[in-house]
Amino acid sequence: MDPEQARARIVALWKELEEHNHRYYVLADPIISDQEFDLRLKELERLEKEWPQFASANSPTQRVGGDITKEFATVPHRYPMLSLSNSYSQEEVAEFVARVEKEIGRTTYVMELKYDGVAISLSYMDGELVRGVTRGDGEKGDDITANVRTVRSIPLHLRGDFPKELEARGEILFMRAQFDRLNAARAERGEELYANPRNTAAGSLKQQDPKDVAKRGLDNFIYTLQGDQLPARSHFENMQAANRWGFKTPDVKRRFIERTDNVEGIMAFIAHWDAARHALEMDIDGIVIKVDDLDVQAELGMTAKSPRWAIAYKFQAEQAITRLNDVVYQVGRTGAITPVAELEPVLLAGTTVKRASLHNADQIAKLDLRIGDQVKVEKGGEIIPKIVGVEMDGRPADVPPVDFPHTCPECGTPLVRYEGEAQHYCPNEHACPPQIIGRIEHFVGRKMMAIDGLGGETVAELVRRGLIHNVADLYDLTKEKLLELGKGWGEKSAGQVVDGIAASRAIPFEQVLFAIGIRHVGETVAKKIARAVLSMDKLRAMSKDELIVLDEVGEVIAQSILDFFAVEGNRVIVERLRECGVQMEVDPASIQLVGDKLKGKTFVVSGVFRNFSRDSIKASIESNGGKVSGSISSKTSFVLAGADMGPAKRTKAETLKVSVIDEDEYMRMINE
């Protein structure tokens, strides 16, 4: 295949895959199987690897995630991204209509669902997605383009007759089914459940690794367009145009969007969705009412905080009254104690509620709870509803208040409450069962020691049966010991676990450092520290001043490392792991230095490059003796800038007088 043939095939695959992606995620009308789609995607991945000059940031291969972003640049919005005024009564909606019509006369309104997600602004140039930015403070937001590209209902290339420049604004959210799948998987692994779809969507979009975002399965609905060359002066008609261009927009047939010229039509729409919202496949928390005519919108204008031509009607959070039967206390992996109310089952917001969150001791005291109380329970989009009040009528005078425990409900250790924190903690980290299980689950994870066959339930069983008490005990397990457990264990499952444990002895030191669970030392920081100190012994012997000067290590991480090694139980486990053959130093062969031309130089990498991925250009810097940092400081030698480098980084570099170089200049540096 010559270059022209490769380019043509890559472009053809782009178009074909985006068409199938649109049919699947926007139209819900696929015409090929998942297997056929994956085969075409793998072909494209192979071609882009062989012919990187023809790759694109908007290739369908970027749907599965690109390079890690250490920090998100702050960028200004071309058009202010203001919040809507909220109303909680139909009377306030009627007053809004009266104010509009007093100023401009009779007009047409559009009603839409108010999605409970994360607002996003998508910028397109010549039909290509160039930037995705969060709302932020309305004037500027965070550039999360790499993460946005993983949301499959957001088109990377527009179709049809679209303007040269436009901004599409919408809401990134979880469909309920996908959110339930995520939580089911976490429950199976014994992990804490995500609280609610909206907060989880917000957290997902701030993940540093787009590959992690891609796995979440986020969705998107567009609710407005901004630009100088929009196809119509009607918001409703612009939404129909956006749908033709490939966006997922409110469904007219399902009444997700409607037009009316009177307040009665608005109230009918509100009443319909107040009753029908629980049957939707996504969460909504209200209705948005907008003036349809864009010229009238401009005439009405804005206040400092919100447009005068739109209002949001918020649904009341549903409440129910039921009996408080008990309060139980859960111990998390970090030792945090969380009180949970056990309730007489009651139907609320379409589901039967049996438990409610009480958060901490202060919340219990504020509510002045008694066992047997009739309590008001509210469900505002949370997995576990909350108690918001108590019905005092009929409460017996002699019932004592709920007393928050002074000792751990799992191990009996006296609880502690650190200054400035609301929660109580169990400090018995090496003997409290829930904490032990959580630490072991972390240790065996894919990015840590990658031990197959040890999910949350399996780890809990091994701890409960007394076979393991900490991560070092894993290396004492044998196939015979596992087979003695009986039900659920066979030759294959026992062999898989034992083989996985044996293989983990070869896991590189940087992953071991991540796996042992030093607070604040994540995957990237562990790698930086490992490459800098080279061994566990060196790390353990370092002072705080020595730690702080390491790349990516500040006051908090340095103190956390010191605190970890100050605990005798942690030191004992580390030594046992060493005796079991776990890697405690960096393998010199893994540091493939090709030269020292960049020795003593620190680089910050930003943007998209022609001949490198972000990961490969960082590896190139390190292999030539240089260091890579995630943020610009006075210690930075160069900012290596590719296409789409954020203006905030460039401004900071100029302020600190740090040289900004491009890919060509970098190549000259390493090839001299």
Buried (B, 14 or more C-beta within 10 A) or exposed (E): EEEEEBBEBBEEBBEBBBBBBBBBBBEEEBEBEEEEBEEBBEBBBEBBEEBBEBBBBBBBBBBBBBBBBBBBBBBEBEEBBBEBBBBEEBEEBBEBBEEBEEEBEEBBBBBBBBBBBBBBBBBBEEBBBBBBBBBBEBEBBBBBBBBBBBBBBBBBBBBEEBBEBBBBBBBBBBBEEBBEEBBEEBEEEBBEEBBBBBEBBBEBBBBBBBBBBBBBBBBBBBBBBBBEEBBBBBBBBBBBBBBBBBBBBBEBEEBBBBBBEEBEBBBBBBEBBBEEBEEBEBBBBBBBBBBBBBEBBEEBEEEEEBBBBBBBBBBEBBBBEBBBBEBEBEBBBBBBBBBBBBBEEBEBBEEEBBBBBBBBBEBBEEBEBBBBBBBBBBBBBBBBBBBBBBEEEEBEEEEEEBEBBEEBBBBEBEBEEEEEEEBBBBBBBBBBBBBBBBBBBBBBBEEBBBBBBBBBBBBBBBBEEEBBBBBBBBBEBEBEBBBEBEEEBEEEBBBBBBBBBEEBBEBBBBBBBBBBBBEBBBBBBBBBBBBBBBBBEEBBEBEEEBBBEBBBBEEEBBBBBBEBBEEEEBEEBBEBBBEBEBBBBBEEEEEEEEEEEBEEBBBBBBBBBEEBBBEEBBBBBBBBBBBBBBEBEEEBBBBBBBEBBBEBBBEBBEEEEBEBBBBEEBBEBBEE
